[in-house]
Amino acid sequence: MPYRSPVSEFRFLLDKVVGFPAVQETDRYAEATDEIVSAVLSEASRMCDEKLSPLQREGDLHPAVLENGRMRTSPGFAEGYRAVAEGGWVAIAADPEQGGMGLPMAVTTAVNEMMAGACLSLQLNPLMTQGQIDALENHASEELRALYLPKLISGEWSGTMNLTEPQAGSDVGALTTKAEPNGDGSYAITGQKIYISWGDNDFTENVCHLVLARLPDAVPGTKGISLFIVPKLIPDENGTPGVANSLKVVGVEHKMGLHGSPTCVMSYEGATGWLVGEPNDGMRAMFTMMNNARLGVGGQGIGAAEGAYQHALAYAMERKQGKSPEGTIVGHADVRRMLATMKAEILAARSIALSCGVAIDMGRATGEAEWTARAAFLTPIAKAFGTDTGCAVSDLGVQVHGGMGYIEETGAAQFFRDVRVTAIYEGTNGIQAMDMVGRKLADGGEAACRLLDEIEASAEAARGALPDLASAVWEAAESLRETTEWLAEQPAPARFGGAVAYLRAFARVLGGHFHLRAALAEPEGAHARLGRFYIESLLPEHSGLLAQVRAGSDPLMAISPDDLAA
Ligand SMILES: Cc1cc2nc3c(=O)[nH]c(=O)nc-3n(C[C@H](O)[C@H](O)[C@H](O)COP(=O)(O)OP(=O)(O)OC[C@H]3O[C@@H](n4cnc5c(N)ncnc54)[C@H](O)[C@@H]3O)c2cc1C
């Protein structure tokens, strides 16, 4: 079943559900008119459906391999990447002065999701480059920007992100890679990085690594980390790649899925790098890249969910088993439940991701701190709920197929295997939840409650048209507010036991809010029926989740390691 980009759904959500018209009204994004956005989405969808989607299976069956120190990527990936680069899709949101399209993040989020739905393993490559562009635009010197940005934006060069080391995973502060000044403004980088996505390829002229390392006088922990750009081939002053740098890929991991994306062990042996941002302030620059990538990875989860859903729906419409009015398994209540759940969860997760994009755009266009705080608050939710949805929906996709879901030829299992890592990389979903109840509630819950005010006001306005649904969303938002206020008063360790439950409860309520808006926009249509299903059947999960939040950490931590081993 070939993937079909859901363009009309994106248009509907942008126009009617997530508040994108406010972005179009700003001076900064005034050129993102309805016509332009429609043209961008349909052009991107053509590329995804025709060029990228056929590569999804190729990447799975023929993984990238390292041969005599050279990376050989999956068949067709070079052509697929060229289609992405030549279409300008690497740099959708990048600065137009450097050759980017300067489009809003909400539109970028939609395009990235479509690329991920079509071929997740290849899409990870431009996603990493986009994050690198963002980090360089915001933190690099003018000289580095002039040298690197045009090539990254055009897609001639690609970018990677090097944080992880064997002893430094979630705890990035434990990294030991060294950076020593060469005396000419450059640094010698030495150390090993693991799990580096797209650490090399055979289709871009150069590969630029953003590497976290420590200067000789650095203090321990995250405060002593600096960021460097370390190219595979060192460019001359005109940007022509020249001498090979002292770095190499020493191995490619064998993975559960995402086979088309080479996950590399990298060795830096006095490689020449240049500082990005201030010394010892690398995490700030890296966070720019990571925040961008977190939203992008959330979109990867949703894209995979969309692919899995389309696959499962097509199968259910054809498979005959038992008696049903439709003659196929789609007529059975339990199969209908699975498909409705998949579709409803996708709408919820997609709307959260798009609204995070809208908040980023509004923050950039208006400079208002409230929008920036909104974007920061929504980012961990977009990442964790988007990728949890990818895992849950692709799992349901296997189930809809019955035994055929477990047989590789149908392709249903690949979505599940591929997407599983999205809940792990870019900060595990547990770490996202800790960020949410820690840093994102450090304002005493102000950003959270402002969002809940809007959800309640929107539900109030819907009471006339859809009284029962509006009241369910209002009440869910109100109980979430009470728990938010309670949680914000707890000391940090007490918050962590319920962090994942809190993030999911927030996503549930946001999902109810967006489904209600979709139902209002189409009261007699499919969105209204789906919205009713979500609000009546899926939203109630929030109250069980809030009970988990209120239980705090003590009962959990009372179960000792010995108890676990008993
Ligand atoms: C396919 C793939 C691609 C990747 N791509 C890249 C890349 O391009 N660049 C890069 O730098 N890295 C990359 N990574 C690394 C990835 O970001 C890490 O695997 C991830 O951050 C988790 O680190 P870890 O594997 O060391 O797990 P650990 O940190 O050991 O975590 C193990 C478990 O403990 C939990 N945990 C850890 N610390 C805490 C805590 N303080 N509180 C609560 N729970 C905690 C985690 O949530 C997790 O469940 C990739 C990984 C994979 C598998």
The ligand as an SDF file (V2000), in Angstrom:
LIG
                    3D

 53 58  0  0  0  0  0  0  0  0999 V2000
   18.9570    4.6070   16.2750 C   0  0  0  0  0  0  0  0  0  0  0  0
   19.5200    5.6590   17.1700 C   0  0  0  0  0  0  0  0  0  0  0  0
   19.9070    6.8890   16.6530 C   0  0  0  0  0  0  0  0  0  0  0  0
   20.4880    7.8530   17.4630 C   0  0  0  0  0  0  0  0  0  0  0  0
   20.9350    9.0330   16.9160 N   0  0  0  0  0  0  0  0  0  0  0  0
   21.6830    9.8740   17.6850 C   0  0  0  0  0  0  0  0  0  0  0  0
   22.3440   11.0050   17.1010 C   0  0  0  0  0  0  0  0  0  0  0  0
   22.2330   11.2640   15.9010 O   0  0  0  0  0  0  0  0  0  0  0  0
   23.1370   11.7740   17.9010 N   0  0  0  0  0  0  0  0  0  0  0  0
   23.3020   11.5250   19.2310 C   0  0  0  0  0  0  0  0  0  0  0  0
   24.0300   12.2540   19.8860 O   0  0  0  0  0  0  0  0  0  0  0  0
   22.6580   10.4790   19.8250 N   0  0  0  0  0  0  0  0  0  0  0  0
   21.8590    9.6540   19.0820 C   0  0  0  0  0  0  0  0  0  0  0  0
   21.2330    8.5700   19.6570 N   0  0  0  0  0  0  0  0  0  0  0  0
   21.3900    8.3560   21.0910 C   0  0  0  0  0  0  0  0  0  0  0  0
   20.1100    8.6060   21.8610 C   0  0  0  0  0  0  0  0  0  0  0  0
   19.8200    9.9800   21.9010 O   0  0  0  0  0  0  0  0  0  0  0  0
   20.2840    7.9650   23.2360 C   0  0  0  0  0  0  0  0  0  0  0  0
   20.2000    6.5630   23.0480 O   0  0  0  0  0  0  0  0  0  0  0  0
   19.2420    8.4210   24.2390 C   0  0  0  0  0  0  0  0  0  0  0  0
   19.4220    9.7760   24.5580 O   0  0  0  0  0  0  0  0  0  0  0  0
   19.2560    7.6080   25.5250 C   0  0  0  0  0  0  0  0  0  0  0  0
   20.5660    7.4640   26.0330 O   0  0  0  0  0  0  0  0  0  0  0  0
   21.1030    5.9960   26.3990 P   0  0  0  0  0  0  0  0  0  0  0  0
   20.8740    5.1260   25.2300 O   0  0  0  0  0  0  0  0  0  0  0  0
   22.4650    6.1030   26.9330 O   0  0  0  0  0  0  0  0  0  0  0  0
   20.1220    5.4830   27.5230 O   0  0  0  0  0  0  0  0  0  0  0  0
   20.2710    5.7950   29.1160 P   0  0  0  0  0  0  0  0  0  0  0  0
   20.5480    7.2380   29.3320 O   0  0  0  0  0  0  0  0  0  0  0  0
   21.1990    4.7940   29.7210 O   0  0  0  0  0  0  0  0  0  0  0  0
   18.7860    5.4960   29.5900 O   0  0  0  0  0  0  0  0  0  0  0  0
   18.2840    4.1810   29.9010 C   0  0  0  0  0  0  0  0  0  0  0  0
   16.9070    4.3760   30.5570 C   0  0  0  0  0  0  0  0  0  0  0  0
   17.0520    5.1210   31.7840 O   0  0  0  0  0  0  0  0  0  0  0  0
   16.2440    6.2790   31.7570 C   0  0  0  0  0  0  0  0  0  0  0  0
   16.9580    7.3650   32.4320 N   0  0  0  0  0  0  0  0  0  0  0  0
   18.2410    7.7550   32.2490 C   0  0  0  0  0  0  0  0  0  0  0  0
   18.5320    8.7900   33.0470 N   0  0  0  0  0  0  0  0  0  0  0  0
   17.4130    9.0920   33.7250 C   0  0  0  0  0  0  0  0  0  0  0  0
   17.0590   10.0620   34.7030 C   0  0  0  0  0  0  0  0  0  0  0  0
   17.9450   10.9820   35.1300 N   0  0  0  0  0  0  0  0  0  0  0  0
   15.8290   10.0510   35.1990 N   0  0  0  0  0  0  0  0  0  0  0  0
   14.9220    9.1530   34.7670 C   0  0  0  0  0  0  0  0  0  0  0  0
   15.1660    8.2130   33.8490 N   0  0  0  0  0  0  0  0  0  0  0  0
   16.4060    8.1720   33.3430 C   0  0  0  0  0  0  0  0  0  0  0  0
   15.9880    6.5650   30.2760 C   0  0  0  0  0  0  0  0  0  0  0  0
   14.7750    7.2930   30.0720 O   0  0  0  0  0  0  0  0  0  0  0  0
   15.9150    5.1550   29.7030 C   0  0  0  0  0  0  0  0  0  0  0  0
   14.6370    4.6240   29.8610 O   0  0  0  0  0  0  0  0  0  0  0  0
   20.6200    7.6130   18.8530 C   0  0  0  0  0  0  0  0  0  0  0  0
   20.1870    6.3930   19.3860 C   0  0  0  0  0  0  0  0  0  0  0  0
   19.6560    5.4200   18.5680 C   0  0  0  0  0  0  0  0  0  0  0  0
   19.2430    4.1080   19.1720 C   0  0  0  0  0  0  0  0  0  0  0  0
  1  2  1  0
  2  3  1  0
  2 52  2  0
  3  4  2  0
  4  5  1  0
  4 50  1  0
  5  6  2  0
  6  7  1  0
  6 13  1  0
  7  8  2  0
  7  9  1  0
  9 10  1  0
 10 11  2  0
 10 12  1  0
 12 13  2  0
 13 14  1  0
 14 15  1  0
 14 50  1  0
 15 16  1  0
 16 17  1  0
 16 18  1  0
 18 19  1  0
 18 20  1  0
 20 21  1  0
 20 22  1  0
 22 23  1  0
 23 24  1  0
 24 25  2  0
 24 26  1  0
 24 27  1  0
 27 28  1  0
 28 29  2  0
 28 30  1  0
 28 31  1  0
 31 32  1  0
 32 33  1  0
 33 34  1  0
 33 48  1  0
 34 35  1  0
 35 36  1  0
 35 46  1  0
 36 37  1  0
 36 45  1  0
 37 38  2  0
 38 39  1  0
 39 40  1  0
 39 45  2  0
 40 41  1  0
 40 42  2  0
 42 43  1  0
 43 44  2  0
 44 45  1  0
 46 47  1  0
 46 48  1  0
 48 49  1  0
 50 51  2  0
 51 52  1  0
 52 53  1  0
M  END
$$$$
